[in-house]
Amino acid sequence: MIRLVQIQNGVARQIALVDGAALRLAGGFESTYALGCAALERGLDPASIVRECLTGEALDYDPVYLGRSSWKLLPPIDHPSDPSRCLVTGTGLTHLGSARDRQSMHAAAEEEVTDSMKMFRWGVEGGRPGPAAIGTAPEWFYKGTGEILRAHGEPLPVPAYAEDGGEEAEIAGIYLIDPSGEPRRLGMAAGNEFSDHRFEKRNYLNLAGSKLRACSLGPELVIGGDFQSVPGTVTIERNGSSVWSKGICTGEAEMSHSLQNLEHHHFKFEGHRRPGDVHIHFFGAAALSFGEGVQLINGDVMAIRFEGFGRELRNPVAIERGPARLVEARPIL
C-alpha cells in the first residue's frame, strides 16, 4: 500500500510519495492520472512504477499540508487536460446511520417507512450477491465534473441559491477507463461529499439538485489500501473549538452493498465506460451532523479522517452573501 499526493508550484506539477513526515518526489509524472495511464500501458502495478521513479528529492510535508509552502496540495486525482472528462458521482443509503438520518428527514409520521428506508432495506436484502451475480441497484446520484473538486484546505462554497451546506464524510473510489473501455480502480481517497441537506429535507425528490455542489477529496490517494472496515472521525470546528464530533466506520463490512455491486451498477452504463475518462465515486456516509441538528455557519471547518487514508481532510465552509442571481436563457439573435 502506498499513499500519493499531487502538488503544484506555480505552473509546475508533481506527484509525491508520502513517507512519514516527508513527501518524496517522483519524477516523470505530473499527475496521478498520468501514472495510472502508464500503469495500464505497461501492465504494471502503479506502486512499483512510483518506487522506480523516486528522484531522491523530498519536501517537508507539514508546511505543504498547512499551506505554508510554495507547493500547494491539489486533489489527489483529476483529469489534467480536460476536467469535463472527470465524472463525480456517488451512492447513498449504503450505511445504516445515513439511512436513519434520511428516514427522520422525510418521515411524515413516526410509523411511516419512507422510500429512503425501503431502498436501504432492499440493499440489505440484495446488495451483497455472490461473486458472479448482480445484486439490487443502490441509490445513485450525479455531483458534477472535475470543476467541482476542491483540495484539502480549500473552502467549500454554499452558493447564494442554496439553502444549506453540510459535510458528508465518505471514502471515494478512483477509477480510470482503460483503452478497451473497462473500468480500472486506481485507488481510493477520503472525501467530503458536501450536500444541501435542508433543500433535500423539503422533499426527497430534491435529492438530485441537493447534490450539485462542490466537494473535496484527499489529501492523499491510497493505492492498495484496505476497504473492509475503516474507522474514522468527522468533526465540525467553530472558532477553533469542536461543536460536534463523531466516530464513524465505513468499508464493505459496514455497508449494505458490496463494493463489487456498487461498481457494477455505476459502470453498467455504457456512457460511464468511455476510454480515458476519470471517475470519482463516493460510497456513502455513516453519519451527518445535520441529522443531529447541527447547522453549519460561515467559517466552520469540516475535518474528516479515516484510518489508513493519510492526513485529515479539512475544508472551511464559505457561505456566499446576497440574493440569488436570476439566470436567464435568451434566444440566439
Summary of the structure (lengths in Angstrom):
residues: 333
radius of gyration: 19.8
end to end distance: 57.4
largest distance: 63.0
contacts: 1113
relative contact order: 0.19
helix: 25%
strand: 34%
